[in-house]
Amino acid sequence: MELMDEKQITIMDEKGNERVMEILFTYEHPERNKKYVFLYEKNNPDEVIAMEYNDNGELLEIESEEEYEEIEEVFNAFNEDNFEVED
C-alpha cells in the first residue's frame, strides 16, 4: 500500500495491477483492537471495499464472517448518516 495523499492510496489487486483507491472513511474496533478502511475507485464509486489495516499500513483481508457482518453494519450506518434518501 502506498499513501499518495491523505485520501488516496495505491494497492495491488489479485492480478498484480495497481489500483488508485480513494479512502472513504476508517473505523476502529476498540474491543478487537483492529482498524478498518473503506476504499473505492473514483471511476467506480458504487463499489466499496473494506479491509483491515495494521500500524505498519499493511492491508489485510477480513476473514471472519462475524467481522465482515459487523463491518457491513458500520458501512450501512455511515451511509444512513451521510446520505439522505429522497422520496
C-alpha positions in Angstrom: 0.0 0.0 0.0 1.4 3.4 -1.0 -0.1 6.5 0.5 -0.5 9.1 -2.3 -2.1 11.9 -0.2 -4.4 12.0 2.8 -7.3 10.4 0.8 -5.7 8.2 -1.8 -3.7 5.0 -1.7 -2.3 2.7 -4.4 -2.9 -1.0 -3.9 -2.2 -4.1 -5.9 -5.2 -6.2 -6.9 -5.2 -10.0 -7.1 -3.9 -9.8 -10.7 -0.9 -7.6 -9.8 -2.5 -4.4 -11.3 -2.1 -1.1 -9.4 -5.3 0.5 -8.4 -5.6 4.1 -7.1 -8.2 4.0 -4.4 -9.9 6.8 -2.5 -10.3 6.4 1.3 -14.0 6.8 2.1 -13.5 6.5 5.9 -11.7 4.5 8.6 -13.2 2.6 11.6 -11.5 1.3 14.7 -13.0 -1.5 16.8 -11.7 -0.9 20.3 -12.5 -4.3 21.8 -10.8 -6.2 19.0 -8.1 -3.6 18.7 -8.4 -3.7 14.9 -8.6 -0.9 12.3 -10.5 -0.9 9.0 -10.5 1.2 5.9 -13.3 1.6 3.4 -12.0 2.2 -0.2 -13.4 2.9 -3.6 -12.2 3.9 -7.1 -13.1 7.3 -8.4 -14.4 5.8 -11.6 -16.5 3.2 -9.7 -17.8 4.9 -6.5 -20.6 2.4 -6.0 -18.2 -0.5 -5.4 -16.7 0.0 -1.9 -14.3 -2.5 -0.4 -13.4 -2.8 3.3 -10.1 -4.1 4.5 -8.3 -4.4 7.9 -5.1 -2.4 8.3 -2.3 -2.5 10.8 0.1 0.0 12.3 2.6 -0.6 9.5 0.0 0.4 6.9 -0.4 -3.2 5.6 -3.8 -4.1 4.3 -5.3 -7.4 5.3 -8.4 -9.3 4.1 -11.3 -9.5 6.5 -11.5 -13.3 7.1 -14.2 -13.9 9.7 -17.9 -13.9 8.9 -18.6 -12.1 12.2 -16.1 -9.3 11.4 -17.5 -8.9 7.9 -21.1 -8.7 9.1 -20.0 -6.0 11.7 -18.1 -4.0 9.0 -21.2 -4.2 6.8 -23.3 -2.7 9.6 -20.7 0.1 10.1 -20.9 0.8 6.4 -24.7 0.9 6.4 -24.7 3.3 9.4 -22.2 5.5 7.6 -24.5 5.7 4.6 -27.5 6.4 6.7 -25.7 9.3 8.5 -24.1 10.8 5.3 -26.6 10.2 2.5 -30.2 11.1 2.9 -32.6 9.2 0.7 -35.1 11.4 -1.1 -38.6 10.2 -1.6 
